[in-house]
Amino acid sequence: MSHSLQEIYNGFADTYEANRGVFDISEILDAFYSLLETERGSLLDLGCGAGEPVARYFVDNNWLVTGVDFSERMLELAAKYVPEMRTIKSDITKSEFAPNQFDAITATYSLFHIPASTHVELFKNLHRWLKPKGSVLFTYATEEYTGSKVFDGYKTFMDRALYYSHKDPKELYTDLEEIGFSVESIKYQSIGGETFLWVTATKI
Ligand SMILES: C[S@@+](CC[C@H](N)C(=O)[O-])C[C@H]1O[C@@H](n2cnc3c(N)ncnc32)[C@H](O)[C@@H]1O
């Protein structure tokens, strides 16, 4: 029987959180944070999970953080670990925010679970929600992880078949630039034995 991604993340939220330290992204967060010229800004964290390490990092820097996730168990853990974060239980693709609201948006290890056919629409939303010169940081799956230049299917993660989807990085780059982002950094990083593309882009 197949389970939705939401059910799967509810099921392994506790184990995921317990093992989160294996995927140390502190250097990536430091680099992203140093790009942001705002103190005490507002962050939207999409697929916030249990709030660690991203929401925690920004809260510790006195930012106002809004986290979106559709897993209630992940959000229960987030309430424990980052009680300062405002959370919204919602599907990222169905979220709506006022324009020009956030200084930064993060989506670490989450967007690759959203169909690539909807990525342009999603990035247009992110662009609209960001303030001018606001920046986004996200993790993108590529051939290095899925084995295919473009992918729309299932891969095993923590012994479960999870849905992943991505385009070719060149197409991703073109999409972002056409939408009105300036791509600041797009590079492969191997963390905890997994290689993903890490992208930082700024709203022009
Ligand atoms: C691999 S975890 C990453 C959590 C956190 N960002 C981190 O870096 O550890 C992916 C998270 O994204 C959430 N997620 C995946 N697809 C989602 C969607 N369409 N809408 C809302 N949350 C989603 C899952 O529930 C899960 O908490």
The ligand as an SDF file (V2000), in Angstrom:
LIG
                    3D

 27 29  0  0  0  0  0  0  0  0999 V2000
   13.5990   16.1310    4.5030 C   0  0  0  0  0  0  0  0  0  0  0  0
   12.5380   17.1130    5.5130 S   0  0  0  0  0  0  0  0  0  0  0  0
   13.4660   18.6280    5.6700 C   0  0  0  0  0  0  0  0  0  0  0  0
   13.1350   19.3780    6.9310 C   0  0  0  0  0  0  0  0  0  0  0  0
   14.0110   20.6110    7.1930 C   0  0  0  0  0  0  0  0  0  0  0  0
   13.8200   21.6400    6.1870 N   0  0  0  0  0  0  0  0  0  0  0  0
   15.4480   20.2130    7.2840 C   0  0  0  0  0  0  0  0  0  0  0  0
   16.2990   20.8350    6.6340 O   0  0  0  0  0  0  0  0  0  0  0  0
   15.7760   19.2780    8.0210 O   0  0  0  0  0  0  0  0  0  0  0  0
   11.2820   17.5880    4.3630 C   0  0  0  0  0  0  0  0  0  0  0  0
   10.1350   18.3270    5.0480 C   0  0  0  0  0  0  0  0  0  0  0  0
    9.3130   18.9120    4.0480 O   0  0  0  0  0  0  0  0  0  0  0  0
    7.9660   18.6550    4.3450 C   0  0  0  0  0  0  0  0  0  0  0  0
    7.2520   18.6890    3.0520 N   0  0  0  0  0  0  0  0  0  0  0  0
    7.5380   17.9930    1.9360 C   0  0  0  0  0  0  0  0  0  0  0  0
    6.6960   18.3260    0.9420 N   0  0  0  0  0  0  0  0  0  0  0  0
    5.8550   19.2710    1.4590 C   0  0  0  0  0  0  0  0  0  0  0  0
    4.7700   20.0080    0.9250 C   0  0  0  0  0  0  0  0  0  0  0  0
    4.3570   19.8540   -0.3410 N   0  0  0  0  0  0  0  0  0  0  0  0
    4.1360   20.8890    1.7220 N   0  0  0  0  0  0  0  0  0  0  0  0
    4.5240   21.0570    3.0260 C   0  0  0  0  0  0  0  0  0  0  0  0
    5.5520   20.3850    3.5850 N   0  0  0  0  0  0  0  0  0  0  0  0
    6.2160   19.5040    2.8010 C   0  0  0  0  0  0  0  0  0  0  0  0
    7.9590   17.3060    5.0500 C   0  0  0  0  0  0  0  0  0  0  0  0
    6.8090   17.1180    5.8520 O   0  0  0  0  0  0  0  0  0  0  0  0
    9.2400   17.3920    5.8660 C   0  0  0  0  0  0  0  0  0  0  0  0
    9.0210   17.9610    7.1410 O   0  0  0  0  0  0  0  0  0  0  0  0
  1  2  1  0
  2  3  1  0
  2 10  1  0
  3  4  1  0
  4  5  1  0
  5  6  1  0
  5  7  1  0
  7  8  2  0
  7  9  1  0
 10 11  1  0
 11 12  1  0
 11 26  1  0
 12 13  1  0
 13 14  1  0
 13 24  1  0
 14 15  1  0
 14 23  1  0
 15 16  2  0
 16 17  1  0
 17 18  1  0
 17 23  2  0
 18 19  1  0
 18 20  2  0
 20 21  1  0
 21 22  2  0
 22 23  1  0
 24 25  1  0
 24 26  1  0
 26 27  1  0
M  CHG  2   2   1   9  -1
M  END
$$$$
